Amino acid sequence: MTDPAARPDPRLLFFAGSARQNSFNKRLARLGAAIAEANSIPSTFADLADYPMPLYNGDLEAAEGQPENAHKLKNLMKAHTGVFILSPEYNASFTPLLKNTLDWISHIRDEGEAPMEVYRTRVFALGSASNGGTGGLRGLSQLRLVLELGIGALVLPDQFLLPRAADAYDEHGHLKNKDQQEQLKRVIQKLARAARVLHG
Ligand SMILES: Cc1cc2nc3c(=O)[nH]c(=O)nc-3n(C[C@H](O)[C@H](O)[C@H](O)COP(=O)(O)O)c2cc1C
């Protein structure tokens, strides 16, 4: 049995399924990374606006391979053991930006890798911010299905929902409601624990 002390420290990647500059979900992803760091969990925030990719097209892929940004983001995922995705809800699903990103990465298979290895060897947690009353719950159900059924990812049952997002943040980007911020911290800590166990 592996000595628990010898297990690698979890490293968490946070990103949002929105490229919008003032995205509520990006703010949540940034806050999540800051909360993790404050709790001694090394973390990175990534902005999908920095990883633009064309809409998936099989002809384009056959001619040019996967976009360089898909490789970069996949390698960034690989450098972390847990991934926290904050996803807006679009018409009861998640964003085309997020689906396109997940799809491109799912087609990268570097030498010596099993199919979708980067997804199958990380732990995921989900959250959503929405101005509506249900906080993006329906979108996360769809995202969970794609991650678990489509790409074989292990997704924590715990998730974080932020309804009425326009009024939820204070001027420092923290949640005004301290119970909500505590709840987000608990999901992050659980993700870190699960990542440690999976990679132990
Ligand atoms: C095409 C579209 C569909 C949307 N559908 C929903 C929805 O089903 N439920 C919801 O709560 N909000 C919905 N919204 C509102 C988004 O949740 C809101 O714009 C949110 O701020 C987007 O996330 P972001 O701030 O991270 O960019 C929709 C927005 C767009 C553009």
The ligand as an ORCA input file, in Angstrom:
! r2SCAN-3c Opt
* xyz 0 1
  C     -28.054     31.486    -25.524
  C     -28.248     31.679    -24.048
  C     -29.073     30.833    -23.375
  C     -29.260     30.965    -21.979
  N     -30.031     30.059    -21.304
  C     -30.106     30.112    -19.945
  C     -30.784     29.108    -19.211
  O     -31.305     28.151    -19.754
  N     -30.814     29.205    -17.854
  C     -30.191     30.250    -17.191
  O     -30.226     30.293    -15.950
  N     -29.545     31.228    -17.878
  C     -29.486     31.179    -19.228
  N     -28.795     32.134    -19.924
  C     -28.185     33.233    -19.186
  C     -26.761     32.910    -18.819
  O     -26.726     31.999    -17.755
  C     -26.055     34.194    -18.445
  O     -25.903     34.960    -19.628
  C     -24.747     33.963    -17.760
  O     -24.297     35.210    -17.276
  C     -23.730     33.389    -18.720
  O     -22.584     33.006    -18.011
  P     -21.284     33.932    -17.894
  O     -21.673     35.133    -17.101
  O     -20.315     33.071    -17.174
  O     -20.831     34.299    -19.283
  C     -28.611     32.018    -21.295
  C     -27.780     32.894    -22.023
  C     -27.585     32.720    -23.363
  C     -26.631     33.636    -24.115
*
